[in-house]
Amino acid sequence: MSAMGRPWVGRALLATGLMMLAPSVQAETLRIACSALGEQRTLCEDGVRAWAEQSGHDVELVAIPNSATERLGLYQQLLSAGADDIDVLQIDVVWPGLLAEHLVDLGPALGDAAGDHLPVLIENNTVDGRLVALPWFIDAGLLYYRADLLEKHGRAVPATWAALTDTAAAIQAAERADGAGDLWGYVWQGRAYEGLTCNALEWVASHGGGTLVAPDGAITLETPAAAAALDRAAGWVGTISPPGVLNHAEEDARGLFQSGRAVFMRNWPYAWALAQSDDSPVRGKVGVAPLPAGPDGAPAATLGGAQLAVSKHSAHVEAAVDLVRHLTGAAEQKRRAIVGSFNPSRPALYADPEVLEAVPFLADMRAVLDAAVARPSTVTGARYNQVSTAFFNGVHGVLSGQSDGAAGVAAIAARVQRIKRGGW
């Protein structure tokens, strides 16, 4: 792979850098924005390279921000300007409605092939009758745990948040007394960004606190159960979770857990393959389970995942659609599941013996996905980013001690109500 890049004219991406993935055999060159993180980026590179060698086209990978919030802002800036800087975009599961007017309708090119994906994802990606993105992988929040430490201390995998809090505190105290002074009980995503929206929706839903915004548009957050959920999470900070958790995203949490410095972790399925890698200090010591339930609720996992879309401003629409078709195809999704533990969007792969041998927990993952909690992006439409920002900033205020849960949910509800009055 060459490190060469072509001259770059888009000011918004001037400093991101590019990588050429295939020797030029045709004048047509595509640019794809995908997978900012290390292993994810490598998997994307490999998939893109295979398509480039097969098609004869060149492909450049565009570096994008790790933060989903920053990435969305960048996409909106470029697409609103009509820039053709990026042909294929990796977009979050909650972005199709936000970006639809700038994306190509993939339906005519795919025909019945879209039916090979989970219907809920195709429905999610269809805006006003237009299929504006194809599912690349699907996510739901999971609980990772140190199976060896639970066994050592005679503890069961916690089924409730109360049990997790107690188990994390007990093992943390015992291990620190035994010399592991930097061990924490539970790590998660507490930075004020979209990842905190995902974590907090899981806390609230699992406590029976409902959703932030109901499908009919009603703002439902201001409940005692939602306040109790946030108060519980705030109590973790500095006790079973490091104070720095308030600035943690996915990779920060994974870094602590995979280095052996945490008992439990909330993260997405991609972390499984990395925890089992040859150089992982916790290889063979990790288990995966559904996230815990609250006192009167049920387990809840936020629906996540990535889609691939084609910019309508692209000068290479036909080739870009073909690249998306390849990257979301059965063979590529199977490879990504086996190598990187990314959940396929194709139901057939959940029964594939080779996939299940590599990622055993996928056998139970369909049940988690079927009960996943969707973020309120459909009902809030173009206002979703504002709603989510109001939510994660308000939650972060509770976690950092600026307010308690009751005051926090009241303030969030008021902010969201003001956004609603502007129309969504």
LOTI-381682 format. One line per field, with one value per residue (C-alpha): x, y, z; residue in one letter; residue number from 1. Coordinates in Angstrom, 2 decimals. Layout:
// residues N
east	c(X,...)
north	c(Y,...)
up	c(Z,...)
code	c(a,...)
pos	c(NUM,...)
This chain:
// residues 424
east	c(0.00,1.39,1.27,0.95,-1.95,-3.29,-3.39,-6.30,-8.53,-11.21,-10.27,-12.29,-10.16,-6.86,-4.98,-6.56,-4.23,-5.05,-3.89,-3.92,-5.06,-4.49,-2.21,-3.93,-5.29,-8.12,-8.58,-11.57,-10.60,-13.04,-12.75,-14.30,-14.63,-14.74,-13.62,-11.46,-10.27,-7.26,-8.63,-11.80,-9.75,-7.58,-10.67,-12.01,-8.69,-8.64,-12.20,-11.63,-8.37,-10.10,-12.72,-10.10,-8.10,-11.23,-12.72,-9.55,-10.49,-8.36,-9.67,-8.45,-9.31,-10.14,-9.23,-12.28,-12.74,-13.08,-15.95,-19.30,-20.48,-17.49,-17.83,-21.47,-20.57,-17.88,-20.27,-22.93,-20.43,-19.18,-22.53,-24.31,-21.61,-22.17,-18.56,-17.56,-14.63,-16.09,-17.92,-18.79,-19.57,-19.76,-22.76,-24.24,-27.54,-29.23,-28.05,-30.04,-32.82,-30.33,-28.35,-30.95,-31.28,-27.58,-27.51,-28.15,-31.18,-29.60,-32.88,-33.01,-29.49,-30.09,-33.55,-34.53,-31.00,-31.86,-34.10,-31.04,-30.48,-32.38,-35.70,-35.43,-32.22,-33.60,-36.61,-34.29,-32.32,-35.36,-36.37,-39.44,-39.31,-35.62,-33.03,-30.25,-27.78,-26.99,-26.20,-22.49,-22.65,-25.08,-24.27,-25.82,-24.23,-22.78,-21.30,-17.75,-16.42,-13.27,-14.43,-11.26,-11.79,-15.45,-14.48,-11.64,-13.95,-16.95,-19.14,-21.82,-22.23,-24.45,-27.98,-28.88,-27.11,-27.25,-25.44,-22.87,-22.19,-21.75,-19.64,-17.42,-16.78,-16.03,-13.59,-11.94,-11.33,-10.04,-7.71,-6.32,-5.65,-3.77,-1.54,-3.56,-3.73,-4.81,-7.76,-11.23,-14.58,-16.41,-15.46,-17.82,-18.28,-18.81,-17.53,-20.12,-20.75,-23.06,-21.58,-22.91,-26.37,-26.15,-25.03,-27.59,-30.50,-29.55,-29.54,-32.88,-34.65,-33.34,-34.71,-38.16,-37.72,-38.91,-37.26,-36.04,-38.67,-41.53,-42.44,-45.41,-43.09,-43.89,-40.93,-40.85,-37.60,-38.80,-39.60,-38.37,-36.99,-34.90,-33.61,-32.70,-30.83,-28.66,-28.06,-26.88,-24.43,-23.15,-22.40,-20.02,-17.70,-14.71,-15.89,-16.01,-15.24,-12.19,-12.81,-11.44,-14.43,-16.09,-13.78,-13.82,-14.99,-15.04,-11.31,-10.46,-12.65,-11.30,-7.72,-8.26,-10.18,-7.88,-4.80,-6.29,-7.23,-11.03,-13.41,-16.39,-16.76,-19.66,-18.75,-19.80,-19.16,-15.98,-14.08,-14.40,-11.95,-9.42,-9.66,-8.92,-6.00,-2.62,-1.09,-4.05,-3.23,-6.80,-6.94,-9.01,-10.16,-13.12,-16.84,-19.72,-23.28,-26.32,-26.20,-27.83,-31.42,-32.65,-34.81,-38.10,-36.94,-35.34,-31.95,-31.63,-29.00,-28.87,-29.06,-25.98,-24.03,-22.70,-24.23,-22.57,-24.02,-23.14,-23.04,-25.28,-22.49,-20.14,-18.77,-18.49,-21.93,-22.03,-18.64,-19.40,-22.63,-20.69,-18.15,-20.99,-22.51,-19.19,-18.51,-22.00,-22.07,-22.32,-18.70,-17.31,-19.66,-18.67,-14.98,-15.55,-17.50,-14.77,-11.79,-13.25,-16.40,-18.62,-22.29,-23.57,-26.71,-27.56,-29.61,-28.22,-24.73,-25.92,-26.27,-22.99,-20.79,-17.52,-18.85,-20.12,-16.84,-14.94,-17.51,-19.55,-21.67,-23.26,-25.47,-27.30,-26.90,-30.09,-32.17,-30.21,-30.65,-34.37,-34.86,-32.47,-33.46,-33.52,-32.42,-35.22,-33.77,-36.81,-39.28,-36.91,-35.63,-33.21,-33.29,-31.90,-28.35,-29.63,-31.77,-28.91,-26.54,-29.00,-29.32,-25.65,-24.67,-27.39,-26.42,-22.79,-23.79,-25.36,-22.37,-19.96,-21.97,-23.39,-26.93,-28.75,-30.81,-34.17,-32.89,-30.91,-33.82,-36.03,-33.45,-32.95,-36.70,-37.02,-34.21,-35.70,-39.11,-37.60,-36.04,-39.40,-41.10,-38.77,-40.27,-39.05)
north	c(0.00,3.33,6.36,8.60,11.05,13.26,17.06,17.93,20.88,20.59,23.05,21.20,18.09,19.77,18.18,14.74,12.93,10.27,6.76,5.29,1.68,0.39,1.06,3.35,1.44,3.83,7.55,7.14,7.61,7.24,8.58,6.84,8.01,4.98,3.68,6.23,3.73,1.43,-2.10,-0.82,1.22,-1.80,-3.89,-1.13,-0.86,-4.60,-4.63,-1.59,-2.99,-6.20,-4.21,-1.91,-4.88,-6.47,-3.34,-1.62,1.64,3.60,4.30,6.83,6.57,9.91,10.32,11.28,12.32,9.58,11.46,10.74,14.24,15.84,13.49,14.44,18.13,17.57,15.66,18.33,21.05,19.30,18.05,21.35,23.03,20.51,19.36,16.21,15.51,12.19,9.64,6.99,7.92,5.79,7.12,6.32,4.48,7.73,9.88,8.77,11.26,14.05,13.56,12.03,15.00,14.71,10.92,8.76,6.44,2.98,1.12,1.13,-0.33,-3.04,-4.30,-7.17,-7.50,-5.11,-7.85,-9.84,-7.39,-7.10,-5.39,-2.98,-1.56,-1.20,0.57,2.81,3.71,4.41,8.06,9.19,5.99,6.34,3.80,6.26,3.84,0.12,-1.52,-2.31,-3.69,-3.51,-2.80,-2.99,-2.20,-5.19,-5.91,-7.28,-8.88,-10.52,-14.12,-15.09,-12.46,-13.33,-16.98,-16.12,-14.13,-16.44,-13.89,-14.39,-12.29,-9.42,-9.32,-5.96,-2.63,-3.03,-6.37,-4.90,-2.02,-4.38,-6.92,-4.26,-2.61,-5.90,-7.21,-3.80,-3.58,-7.15,-6.89,-3.54,-4.97,-7.74,-5.28,-4.28,-0.64,0.64,-1.72,-0.19,-1.93,-0.53,1.53,3.02,6.05,9.22,11.96,14.55,13.11,10.69,7.71,9.10,9.39,5.64,4.78,7.03,5.74,2.23,3.31,5.07,2.35,-0.43,1.41,1.59,5.29,5.07,7.00,10.54,11.23,8.81,7.81,10.20,13.12,13.32,14.19,11.39,11.79,13.64,10.62,9.42,6.27,8.28,10.49,7.42,5.92,9.02,9.29,5.68,6.31,9.48,7.39,5.22,8.12,8.04,4.87,1.93,4.08,6.34,10.10,10.25,8.25,11.62,12.06,8.47,7.32,3.73,3.33,4.89,2.35,-0.51,0.54,0.25,-3.01,-4.73,-3.75,-5.63,-2.55,-3.00,-5.75,-4.70,-2.63,-1.38,-1.34,-2.43,-5.90,-4.81,-4.97,-8.78,-9.56,-7.07,-8.54,-11.97,-10.85,-12.53,-9.54,-8.87,-9.16,-10.41,-12.96,-15.97,-14.18,-12.22,-12.96,-11.08,-10.67,-8.43,-5.17,-5.28,-4.39,-1.77,-2.53,-2.63,-2.72,-5.09,-5.15,-2.46,-2.00,1.00,0.15,1.26,0.43,1.89,2.33,3.15,5.84,7.51,11.29,12.68,15.19,12.37,12.40,8.59,7.45,4.14,2.99,4.26,2.25,-0.83,-0.27,-0.03,-3.22,-5.02,-3.76,-4.66,-8.01,-11.40,-12.41,-9.12,-9.07,-12.64,-11.71,-8.69,-10.81,-13.45,-11.09,-8.13,-9.46,-6.94,-7.97,-8.66,-6.96,-10.18,-12.65,-15.69,-15.05,-15.53,-19.24,-19.56,-22.17,-20.39,-17.11,-18.71,-20.54,-17.24,-15.16,-17.49,-14.75,-13.95,-17.01,-15.03,-11.63,-11.73,-11.60,-8.55,-6.83,-7.60,-5.85,-2.96,0.60,2.98,6.55,9.04,10.05,9.22,11.31,14.27,14.23,17.00,18.13,14.87,16.18,19.10,16.78,14.36,17.22,18.59,15.09,14.17,17.61,17.42,13.88,14.90,17.65,15.08,12.75,15.57,16.66,19.90,18.72,15.67,13.32,15.00,18.48,17.06,15.33,18.38,20.66,18.25,17.95,21.74,22.09,19.40,21.06,24.31,22.42,20.79,24.18,25.00,22.06,18.55)
up	c(0.00,-1.04,1.22,-1.79,-1.89,-4.60,-4.17,-1.91,-2.57,0.12,2.85,5.51,5.01,4.25,7.16,7.23,4.83,2.26,1.39,-2.12,-2.02,-5.55,-8.49,-10.95,-13.96,-14.78,-14.48,-12.17,-8.50,-5.62,-2.10,0.88,4.48,6.74,10.10,11.87,14.51,14.13,13.64,12.01,9.57,8.72,7.99,5.77,3.94,3.26,1.94,-0.23,-1.57,-2.68,-4.57,-6.13,-7.44,-8.81,-10.38,-11.59,-9.90,-7.49,-3.99,-1.46,2.22,3.78,7.43,9.51,13.16,15.78,17.40,15.76,16.63,14.91,11.94,11.42,11.51,8.88,6.61,6.93,6.09,2.97,1.70,2.26,0.18,-2.63,-2.38,-4.23,-1.88,-0.66,-2.80,-0.18,3.42,6.54,8.43,11.82,12.13,13.26,10.35,7.27,7.96,8.64,5.43,3.08,0.74,-0.12,-0.64,-3.71,-3.77,-3.85,-4.35,-8.18,-8.44,-5.83,-6.65,-4.33,-2.89,-0.06,1.31,2.38,5.25,8.52,7.67,10.61,9.15,5.63,7.12,9.14,6.01,3.85,3.88,1.93,-0.09,-0.96,0.26,1.08,2.74,3.04,6.40,6.86,10.38,13.27,16.89,20.32,23.65,25.54,28.96,28.87,32.03,33.36,33.65,35.53,38.23,38.70,39.12,41.49,43.77,43.48,41.77,39.11,35.99,37.21,35.83,37.43,37.80,41.59,41.30,38.93,41.31,44.25,42.35,40.77,44.14,45.89,43.27,42.88,46.64,46.93,43.95,45.06,48.50,46.71,44.85,41.75,42.75,39.34,38.83,38.38,38.62,35.58,32.53,29.97,27.70,29.75,27.47,26.39,22.90,21.08,22.92,26.20,24.63,23.94,27.48,29.14,27.05,28.19,31.84,31.56,29.56,31.80,34.85,33.28,32.57,28.99,26.21,25.70,23.03,22.31,18.73,18.86,19.70,23.41,25.62,28.19,30.09,33.18,35.36,38.77,37.14,34.67,37.50,39.56,36.62,36.21,39.96,40.00,37.15,38.83,41.91,39.89,39.05,41.37,43.13,40.71,37.64,37.28,37.47,33.92,32.68,32.16,29.18,27.94,24.52,23.26,22.75,26.11,27.88,25.78,26.49,30.24,30.04,27.56,29.55,32.50,34.51,34.70,35.78,33.64,30.48,28.40,24.72,21.23,19.73,17.91,21.21,21.38,18.58,19.94,23.45,21.96,19.82,20.26,22.05,24.34,28.08,28.72,25.90,27.01,30.18,28.83,28.76,27.14,28.42,27.93,29.81,33.26,34.11,36.53,39.58,37.68,34.10,31.67,29.97,27.32,24.62,22.33,18.65,16.78,13.70,10.50,7.08,3.78,1.56,-1.73,-2.00,-4.71,-5.38,-6.40,-9.94,-9.81,-8.65,-10.54,-9.28,-5.76,-5.64,-6.72,-3.94,-1.39,-2.80,-2.31,1.20,2.43,0.61,2.30,1.79,3.11,6.11,6.93,6.77,9.02,11.53,11.74,11.80,13.68,15.45,13.66,13.75,10.25,8.99,7.11,9.22,7.39,8.79,12.38,11.62,9.72,11.50,10.69,12.03,15.25,15.79,15.66,17.60,19.83,21.43,18.05,18.58,21.28,19.68,17.62,20.80,22.00,18.64,18.46,21.84,21.13,22.03,19.09,19.50,18.66,15.31,13.21,15.17,15.67,12.08,11.24,14.88,16.23,16.61,18.70,20.81,21.41,22.26,24.81,26.27,26.57,27.87,30.52,31.49,31.70,34.09,36.41,36.16,36.98,40.02,38.65,39.41,40.68,38.54,39.11,38.26,35.35,33.63,34.18,32.55,29.64,29.09,29.02,26.47,24.24,24.49,23.21,20.30,19.56,19.41,16.53,14.63,13.90)
code	c(m,s,a,m,g,r,p,w,v,g,r,a,l,l,a,t,g,l,m,m,l,a,p,s,v,q,a,e,t,l,r,i,a,c,s,a,l,g,e,q,r,t,l,c,e,d,g,v,r,a,w,a,e,q,s,g,h,d,v,e,l,v,a,i,p,n,s,a,t,e,r,l,g,l,y,q,q,l,l,s,a,g,a,d,d,i,d,v,l,q,i,d,v,v,w,p,g,l,l,a,e,h,l,v,d,l,g,p,a,l,g,d,a,a,g,d,h,l,p,v,l,i,e,n,n,t,v,d,g,r,l,v,a,l,p,w,f,i,d,a,g,l,l,y,y,r,a,d,l,l,e,k,h,g,r,a,v,p,a,t,w,a,a,l,t,d,t,a,a,a,i,q,a,a,e,r,a,d,g,a,g,d,l,w,g,y,v,w,q,g,r,a,y,e,g,l,t,c,n,a,l,e,w,v,a,s,h,g,g,g,t,l,v,a,p,d,g,a,i,t,l,e,t,p,a,a,a,a,a,l,d,r,a,a,g,w,v,g,t,i,s,p,p,g,v,l,n,h,a,e,e,d,a,r,g,l,f,q,s,g,r,a,v,f,m,r,n,w,p,y,a,w,a,l,a,q,s,d,d,s,p,v,r,g,k,v,g,v,a,p,l,p,a,g,p,d,g,a,p,a,a,t,l,g,g,a,q,l,a,v,s,k,h,s,a,h,v,e,a,a,v,d,l,v,r,h,l,t,g,a,a,e,q,k,r,r,a,i,v,g,s,f,n,p,s,r,p,a,l,y,a,d,p,e,v,l,e,a,v,p,f,l,a,d,m,r,a,v,l,d,a,a,v,a,r,p,s,t,v,t,g,a,r,y,n,q,v,s,t,a,f,f,n,g,v,h,g,v,l,s,g,q,s,d,g,a,a,g,v,a,a,i,a,a,r,v,q,r,i,k,r,g,g,w)
pos	c(1,2,3,4,5,6,7,8,9,10,11,12,13,14,15,16,17,18,19,20,21,22,23,24,25,26,27,28,29,30,31,32,33,34,35,36,37,38,39,40,41,42,43,44,45,46,47,48,49,50,51,52,53,54,55,56,57,58,59,60,61,62,63,64,65,66,67,68,69,70,71,72,73,74,75,76,77,78,79,80,81,82,83,84,85,86,87,88,89,90,91,92,93,94,95,96,97,98,99,100,101,102,103,104,105,106,107,108,109,110,111,112,113,114,115,116,117,118,119,120,121,122,123,124,125,126,127,128,129,130,131,132,133,134,135,136,137,138,139,140,141,142,143,144,145,146,147,148,149,150,151,152,153,154,155,156,157,158,159,160,161,162,163,164,165,166,167,168,169,170,171,172,173,174,175,176,177,178,179,180,181,182,183,184,185,186,187,188,189,190,191,192,193,194,195,196,197,198,199,200,201,202,203,204,205,206,207,208,209,210,211,212,213,214,215,216,217,218,219,220,221,222,223,224,225,226,227,228,229,230,231,232,233,234,235,236,237,238,239,240,241,242,243,244,245,246,247,248,249,250,251,252,253,254,255,256,257,258,259,260,261,262,263,264,265,266,267,268,269,270,271,272,273,274,275,276,277,278,279,280,281,282,283,284,285,286,287,288,289,290,291,292,293,294,295,296,297,298,299,300,301,302,303,304,305,306,307,308,309,310,311,312,313,314,315,316,317,318,319,320,321,322,323,324,325,326,327,328,329,330,331,332,333,334,335,336,337,338,339,340,341,342,343,344,345,346,347,348,349,350,351,352,353,354,355,356,357,358,359,360,361,362,363,364,365,366,367,368,369,370,371,372,373,374,375,376,377,378,379,380,381,382,383,384,385,386,387,388,389,390,391,392,393,394,395,396,397,398,399,400,401,402,403,404,405,406,407,408,409,410,411,412,413,414,415,416,417,418,419,420,421,422,423,424)
